[in-house]
Amino acid sequence: MNKGAATILAVGLVIGLAALGSLTGNALLEAKQWERSIVVKGLSEQEYMADQVIWPVQFVEAGNDLTALYASTAQNSELVKQFLVQQGIDEETISIGLPEITDKLAQRYGGNEGIKFRYSATQTVTVFTHEVLKVREAMKHMSALLAKGIALSTESYQARTEFMFTRLNDVKPAMIEEATVNAREVAEKFAQDSNSTLGKIKRANQGQFSIFDRDSQHPHIKKVRVVSTIEYTLVD
């Protein structure tokens, strides 16, 4: 190889290494910028009316004649059903369960002396409907059953009314969008305060949706909440 060719080759190598160094430097710079990021959370919280309700109307009967107790329980079950229908509740949404009979003399433990009534029956008439407002209105008139001598049981856990919100899939898209917008606003404020520019989303976590009662007095009004976690890159 002559001297001129060697010189050209050397110059080419120098230029190539310089270009490679420049590209590597840019790549490292971009990687470094990609590593700079901020993690923010976006909140969306909305209130919705429950769209489904399970309402157990429970009452208790007592007596010493088991046959008569069954007859009385069946009669009062029909009275409860009639009351519900009169309140505008669809008869097809009403079901009458089997009474739970307790024989106090058959209890394994003692202390049964002085029992006035041997048998007690707990009966439940259940409403399962989407007509939440009708159920709420009917609850206001339960004293009409007490006036007929029906001993309502309201303290039992099995008599607890359940209001449910089943349209979560319908409201998810709008709530996720709101949470994302909220998160970006927070991220942009941080970027502005730190003299940076907000870049692309590096990773995102939609978050879990939670549904709970607005308060103990309004269980038919549900709060739906989601917190999304989003990581943005920061660029100088």
Residue pairs with C-beta under 8 A, 6 or more apart in sequence:
1 9
33 199
33 233
33 234
33 235
33 236
34 202
34 233
36 196
36 233
36 234
36 235
37 202
37 231
37 232
37 233
37 234
38 187
38 190
38 191
38 231
38 232
38 234
39 229
39 230
39 231
40 183
40 184
40 186
40 187
40 190
40 229
40 230
40 231
40 232
41 183
41 186
41 227
41 228
41 229
41 230
42 178
42 179
42 180
42 181
42 182
42 183
42 184
42 186
42 227
42 228
42 230
43 179
43 182
43 225
43 226
43 227
44 175
44 176
44 178
44 179
44 182
44 225
44 226
44 228
45 223
45 224
45 225
45 226
46 171
46 175
46 223
46 224
47 214
47 221
47 222
47 223
47 224
48 165
48 167
48 171
48 221
48 222
48 224
49 132
49 165
49 220
49 221
49 222
50 132
50 163
50 164
50 165
50 219
50 220
50 221
50 222
51 130
51 132
51 164
51 165
51 166
51 167
52 128
52 129
52 130
52 132
52 163
52 164
52 165
52 166
53 127
53 128
53 129
53 130
53 131
53 132
53 135
53 161
53 162
53 163
53 164
53 220
54 126
54 127
54 128
54 161
54 162
54 164
55 126
55 127
55 128
55 129
55 135
55 139
55 161
56 124
56 125
56 126
56 127
56 158
56 159
56 160
56 161
57 80
57 84
57 124
57 125
57 126
57 127
57 142
57 145
57 152
57 159
58 122
58 123
58 124
58 125
58 152
58 153
58 154
58 156
58 158
58 159
59 76
59 80
59 122
59 123
59 145
59 150
59 151
59 152
59 153
60 120
60 121
60 122
60 123
60 151
60 153
61 69
61 72
61 73
61 76
61 99
61 120
61 121
61 123
61 151
62 69
62 116
62 117
62 119
62 120
62 121
63 69
63 72
63 117
63 118
63 119
64 117
64 118
64 119
65 119
66 101
66 119
69 101
69 119
69 121
70 99
70 121
73 99
73 121
73 123
76 123
76 148
76 150
77 96
77 123
77 125
79 145
79 148
79 150
80 125
80 145
80 150
81 91
81 94
81 96
81 125
83 138
83 141
83 144
83 145
84 94
84 125
84 127
84 138
85 91
85 94
87 134
87 137
87 138
87 141
88 131
88 134
88 137
88 138
89 127
89 129
89 131
89 134
89 135
89 138
90 129
90 131
93 127
93 128
93 129
93 131
94 125
94 126
94 127
95 125
95 126
95 128
96 123
96 125
96 126
97 123
97 124
97 125
97 126
99 121
99 122
99 123
100 121
100 122
100 123
101 119
101 120
101 121
102 119
102 120
102 121
102 122
103 118
103 119
104 112
104 115
104 117
104 118
104 119
104 120
105 112
105 115
105 118
122 153
122 156
124 158
124 159
127 135
129 135
132 163
132 220
135 161
136 220
139 161
142 152
145 152
146 152
153 159
161 219
163 213
163 219
163 220
163 222
165 211
165 222
165 224
168 209
168 211
168 224
171 224
172 209
175 209
175 224
175 226
176 206
176 226
176 228
179 207
179 226
179 227
179 228
180 204
180 228
180 230
183 228
183 229
183 230
184 198
184 230
184 232
187 198
187 230
187 232
188 198
191 197
191 198
191 232
191 234
194 234
195 236
196 234
196 235
196 236
197 234
197 235
197 236
198 232
198 233
198 234
198 235
199 232
199 233
199 234
199 235
200 232
200 233
201 230
201 231
201 232
202 231
202 232
202 233
203 230
203 231
204 228
204 229
204 230
204 231
205 228
205 229
205 230
206 226
206 228
207 226
207 227
207 228
207 229
208 226
209 224
209 225
209 226
210 224
210 225
210 226
211 222
211 223
211 224
211 225
212 222
212 223
212 225
213 219
213 221
213 222
213 223
214 221
214 222
214 223
